[in-house]
Amino acid sequence: MKKTIKFIGIVAVAAAAVLLASCKKETAKSYDLTINVTLPAGIEQADVTDVAAVAVKGSKSIDLKVEATEVKGEDVPVAFVATGTLTQGDYKVTVTGKLTGTSSVIGTANVSLYEDVEATVALSVVSQSPLLIKAFQYSPGAQYFVIGMDTWVEIVNNSDEVQYLDQIILVGGMGGQKSANAWQANGYETLYGGGCQSPVFAFPGTGTDYPIQPGKSVVIANNPKNHTLDEGHETCTDLSKADWEFYCSYSSNDTDYEGFPNMEVVYYASKYQANWGQNFFCNGVMIVKLPAGTTPATYAAQAENLMTTPGTTSTTQFLVFSNEYVLDAVDIWDADEEEHYPTFLPVDDAQGILGTGAWECNAVRRKVSKIENGRAYYKDTNNSANDFVAGKSFVPGAEPTEVDAE
């Protein structure tokens, strides 16, 4: 009996020790975050509507409470205050708002929240582009190898006026980063390096050769054929009705499909790059328009527009562009990753849309904001997480008939 009592006593002591240890275990602390939102010069508080603020840590997004305030401050007045109580950690805060018409404002700040913090986010006016990326298939389907990829991109005229595709540049194969953007991280704050896995292409023409009507779009395919007819690729994409072809004229492995006009090769970092946007996982793309009088060929021939990746020992040169030339940018982040590193500055794309892995025929499509007289208008807040939906096998060139939910 004494042995039994002794054993029970030992168990009781052990249980008490475990309980005491669990009580002492620290839980994640929470702190108050206050974001003072300032306006661009010439913009009044009444000009900005639908102000929203979100704090992102890893793959988690937390909406902050936004309230208008009595304008305070001397040089840069505070018009809105965003607040929230969040668990400790490092956050990226993004604030957005709408102006009259189709314009908007956006601002971001990085916040380390290990005590109550008050920070400021300065809003900037986001330039609205008439030409947008309507949809983009970023991952080939059915284990397609490089030469036969069924990937494509669609460009739409989202304005009410005729636009011209002449000399518009498409840069693909960007993003998918595991650390901060190399250019911004090394002091080149407004530069983007061309995609390491993709040649850079441009539409031909001298200025007004290739008009695109309001609401209309064009599809550019790496291999403009009906891929569903290939054995084993029945779930891939029919690109036989594409409007343009990405043809790598320098590669003996690429096929020039009859009946499809070719995009012009502007620059390639390697002769083994066989497709535009060549990336089997998540990545980013952008549309670039150079200043008047500068052609893509002339720009690519200038040594100052070529750079090796800063902060590395790589000798491969890439074509770089200032963000002031960017018309539209779409960043796709890997949904399986905990941390995401933006490819673009917030003014071009504040947050990437979450995508899934390779070989799954994955694509993103821009949301429809309204339909008037049978014509779709597309959402453009320069935030891909808000502007796009992800899915499989979107039909290139499809005309939407419904407005997407916010």
N, C-alpha and C positions, 0 to 999 in steps of 0.2 A: 504494500500500500504506500509506504513512504517513497518508493521509487516512482510510483505513478504520480504522486503529488509533486515530486521534484520535476518530473518530465513536463507536467502541465504548467508548472511555474516557469520553466525555461521557454515553453511555447508562448506564454503570456508576455514574457519580457521581450521576446523576439518580435511578436506582433506589435507591441507598443513601440519598439524601435522603428519598425517599418512605418507605422502611422506617423511617428514624430518626423521621420525623414521626408515623408510625403507632404507633411504640413510645411516643412521648411523649403520644399522645392519651389523655386521662383517661377511665377507665371509671367507671360509677356505683359509688360506695362503699356498703358495707353496714355496718350497726351493730346492736348488741344492744338489743332492747327488752324491758323487764321491767315487767309490770303487776301491781301489788299490788291484790288484790280484797278489798274490805271488805263486811261484811254489814249489813243493816238492823237497827235496834234490835229485840231480842227474838227474832232468828233465829240459831240455832246452826249451826256448820259441818256437823253431821250432818244438819241439816234440808234441805240443798241437794244435789241430785243433778244428773247430766248437765250439769255446768258446761262451757261452751264459750266460746271467745274468738276473734274474727275481726278482722283489721285490713284496712281498705278504703282503697285509694288509687285515685281515679278509678273505672274499671270493674273493677279487679282486687281480689280478696278473698284474703287469706292467713290460714289457720288457725294460731293460736298453740297451743303446748303448754301445757296446764293441769295443775297439780299442787296437791293439798292440802298445806298447810304447817302447822307447829306455830303455833297462833294467837299472833300477836305484836302489840304495840302496846298502848297504854293506853286512850285514849278510844274509838277505833274499831279493833278488832282486825282484822288481815289474816288471812283464812282460806284464800285460794288465791293462787297466783302463776302468771301466764301469761307465757311467754317465746317469743322468736323472733329470728332474725337476718334483717333486711329491708334492701332497698336504700333509700338515703336518700330522704326525701320527707315530705310531710304526710299523716298517716293519721288515720282515725276508727276507734277501737277500740270494739267492742261485746262485752260479756260477758253471757251469759244462763245461767240455771239453772232447775231445776224444784223446786218445793216439793211437799208432800203434796197429794193431790187434784188440782185443776186449776190451782192457783196457780203463779206463776212469779216470777222476779226478773230484773232487767235493769239494766245500767248502761253508760254510754259515756264516752269521753274523746277529745279531739283532741290528737294528738301530732305535734310537729315533730321528725323523726328525722334530725339531721345530726351526731350524735354518739351515743354510748351513752346511752340514756335510761331512767330509772326513773320510772314514773308510777303514779297510783292511780285505780282505778275503783270508785266506791261503788254497790253494788247497791241497788235499790229494789223493793219488792213491787209486782207488776203486778196491778191489779184485773181480775178476769175478768168479762166481760159476758155475761149470759144471751142477749142479742140480738146477732147478728153479721151482717156482710155475708157471705152465702154465695157470691154470684157477682155480677159486674158487667160489663156490656158497655160499654166506655168509648169505642169507636170505631164509627161507623155503617158500613154496608156499601154497596158498589156505588155510590159517589158520591152517596149520599142527601144532599139538601139539608136545611137546618135544619128546615123544617116537617114533613118526613116521616120524621124519624130513627127508626130501628128499635132504639134503645138502651133498656136496662132495668137494673134492679137487683133482687136477691133477698135478703130478710132471713129469717134462720132463728132459731128458738128452740133454742139449744144446751144449755139446762138441762134438769133433770128435773122442773121445775114449770111450771105455766101462767104465761105472761107476758102483758102487755097492750100493744098497739100505740098506745093512746090517747095523743095529744100527743107521740109520738116524732118528732123532727125529722130530716130528711135534708138534708144539705148536700153539693152536688156541684160539679163544675167547678173544683176547687182544684188546686194543684200545677202541674207543668210549668214550674217556676221556673228562671231562668237565673242567679240569685244567691241569697244567703241569705234565708230567710223575712223579709219586710219587718217584720212585727210583732216577732219575736224580735230582729232585728238593730237595732231602734230602741228597745229597752228594755221592750217589752210582752211579757215572757218567757213568759207563760202564755196569751196570747190568740191565737185563730185568726180570720182574716177570712174571711167567706163568699166562695164562688167568684165570680170576676168575670164568668163567662160563664153563670151559672146562678141561677135563682130558688131560694129556700129553701122547702121544703115540709114539712108535718107531717101525721100521721094525725089525723083528727077524733076526737071522743069526749071524754068527761068523766072517764074513769078506768078503767072496766071494760067498756066497750062492745065492744071488739075484742080478744077473747082469742086467743092463739095457743098451741096445744098443744105439749108437749115434742117436739122433733125435727121439727116442721112448719115450713113456710116460706111466704112470700107473695112474689109477683112484682109489681113496679110498673113499668109501661111508659109511655114517652112517647106512643106511638101504639099502643094495643092492638088490632092487627089482624094478619092473616096477610100479612106483607110479601112472602113468596115468590110471591104471586099477582100482584104488580105487575110489569109488563113491564120486563125488564132487571134485576130485583132478585131473581132466582130463588135466589141464594145468601144472601139476607138471612134474617131471623129471623121465625118464626111466633110472634106475640105475642097470638094470638086467645084464648088461655087464661089471660091475665094476671089477677091478682086486683084490682089497683088501677090507676088512671090518673093520671099527672101532667098535669093540665089547667091551662093558663095562662089563667084566666078573664078577665084584663085584656087579652089579645091577640085581636084580631079574626082573626088568621091561624091560630089553633090550633083544632083540632076536638075537640068533646066527644063521645066515642064512647058510644053507648047501651049500657046494661047493665053499665057499669063504674063503681064508686064512685070519686069524685074525692078525691085528696089536697088538703089546704087550702094555699093560697098564704100563706106567712108573710111573705115580703119579696122584692122584686125591685129590683135597682139600675137596671134599664133596661126600658122597655116592649118592647124588641126581643128580650129574652130569651124564647125560645119553647119551650125544653125544659129539663127538669132534667138536670144533669150535662153541659150543652151544652159539649162540647169535642171537637174532631176528633182530638186527639192524646192523649198520656198525661196523666193528671191524678189527683187524689186525691178521695176522698169520706169522709164521716164520719157517724155516727149520734150524735145529741145528745139527752139527757134533762135537762130543766130541773129545778130544785129543786121540791119539792112546794109546791103553791099558786100557782105561776107558770105561766101558760098561754103558748104560743108567741105569740099575738096581743098579750098584755100586754107580753111581753118585747120584741117588735119595735117597740112603740109608745114605748118609753123611750129618750130621746135619748142616754143614756150608753152604750147598746148599739149605737150607730151610729158608725162612724169612717171617715174617708178613709184611704187607704193611707199609713201613716207613711213619712217620708223621701222623699215624692214631692209634686208640685204638683197631683196629681189632685184633682178636686172631687167625684168619685163616692163616695157613702157606701155602706159595706157593713155587714151585720149581723155582729157579732163575738161569739165565745163563749169562755168560759174553758175550758181543757182539763180542768178538773175535771168538766165536764158531758158529756164525750165517753165514749160507751159503746164505740165501735169506730171505727177509722180505717184506711183502705187508701190507700197511696201507690203510684203507678205511675210508674216512671222510664223515660225514653226510652233504649232499648238502644243507640241510635246516638250518644248523647252520652258524652263522656269523663268529664265532671264531673257529679255529681248533688247537688242541693241539697234537703234534706228539707223537706217541707211541715209535718210534725208533730214534736213532741217525742219523744224515744226511748221514754218511758213509754207513749205512744200508738201509735207505729209506729217501730221502730228502724231499719228499712231498707225501701226500696221494692222492689217486684218489677219486673223489667225488662220493658217492653212495647215493641211496635213501632208503626209510624206510622199515619197516618190512613187513613180510607176502606177499611179491611180487615176490618170486622166482628170486631174484636178484643175479647176478654174475658178476665177472670181468674176462677178458681174456687178456693174454699178447699179445702184438702186434707182428706181423711177420715182421722181418727186411729184410729178403731175402729168396728166395727159389732156391736151387741149386740141380740139378738132382732129382727133385721131393721131396726133403727134406727141411722142413721149419727150419729156424733159428729165434730165438726170441730175441726181444729187451731187453737189460739189462743195464740200466744206473743207477740203484739203485735210481730211482725216479718213484714211481708208477703213478704219474700224467702224466708222459711222456710214461711210458712203457705199460700201460694197457688201455683197453676200458671197459666200463660198459654196461650191458644189461640184458636181461631177458632170461632165459632158454637156455643158451649156451649148445650145445650138448657135454657132456663129452666124451673125447677120439677122437673128430673130428680131421681129418687131414686137415689143411688149404691149400688152393690152390692159394691164392692171398696174395700179400704183402700189409701191412697196410700203409696208408698215414701217413706221419710224422705229 
